[in-house]
Amino acid sequence: MPIYEYQCSECRQTFEVRRCFSEADLPISCSNCKSNNTHRLLSKFYAQSAGSPSLSSTGHSGCGGCSGGSCGSCHH
């Protein structure tokens, strides 16, 4: 199960929750103040492959065919 990051619009607390992909955008209570006025954040992740670090957001991965280094189809 993936881990999703949320932020409460009431207390501004950021929290993580492990839940199914199908539940990712369903309402969830804040772990701090219990408000239901929360929203899912677009998380960033850090990956390193063959000594080449990359900072990326989960919403965009560039080319689906690349696995790092130079790619002939998208030049990443």
C-alpha positions in Angstrom: 0.0 0.0 0.0 1.3 3.5 -0.9 1.9 6.2 1.7 0.2 9.5 0.9 0.9 12.9 2.4 -1.9 15.2 3.5 -2.2 18.7 5.0 -4.9 20.0 7.2 -6.4 23.4 6.2 -7.4 24.2 9.8 -4.1 23.6 11.8 -1.7 23.4 8.8 -0.3 20.0 10.1 1.2 17.7 7.5 0.7 14.0 8.0 1.2 10.7 6.2 -1.3 7.9 5.8 -0.9 4.4 4.4 -4.0 3.7 2.3 -5.1 2.0 -0.9 -4.8 3.9 -4.2 -8.6 3.9 -4.6 -8.9 5.7 -1.3 -6.1 8.3 -1.9 -8.5 11.3 -2.6 -11.3 10.3 -0.2 -11.7 12.6 2.8 -9.5 11.8 5.8 -9.4 13.3 9.3 -6.3 15.3 10.5 -4.2 13.3 12.8 -3.6 16.4 14.9 -7.0 18.3 15.2 -9.4 15.7 13.7 -10.7 18.2 11.2 -12.0 16.7 7.9 -10.8 19.8 6.0 -7.7 18.2 4.6 -6.1 17.8 1.1 -3.6 15.4 -0.4 -0.2 16.9 -1.2 1.9 16.1 -4.2 4.9 14.5 -2.6 8.5 14.6 -3.9 10.9 11.7 -3.7 14.7 11.2 -4.1 16.1 8.4 -6.2 19.7 7.6 -7.1 20.7 5.2 -9.9 24.2 4.5 -11.1 25.6 7.4 -9.1 23.2 10.0 -10.7 20.9 11.6 -8.1 17.5 12.8 -9.2 14.8 14.8 -7.4 11.4 14.2 -8.9 7.7 14.7 -8.1 5.4 11.7 -8.1 3.1 13.3 -10.6 5.7 13.4 -13.5 8.4 11.0 -14.3 9.6 12.4 -17.7 9.8 9.4 -20.0 8.2 6.1 -19.1 10.8 4.2 -21.1 13.9 5.6 -19.3 15.5 4.0 -16.3 18.1 6.7 -15.8 21.1 8.0 -17.7 20.7 9.2 -21.3 17.6 8.0 -23.1 17.4 8.0 -26.9 13.7 8.7 -27.0 13.4 11.7 -24.7 17.1 12.6 -24.0 16.8 12.4 -20.2 
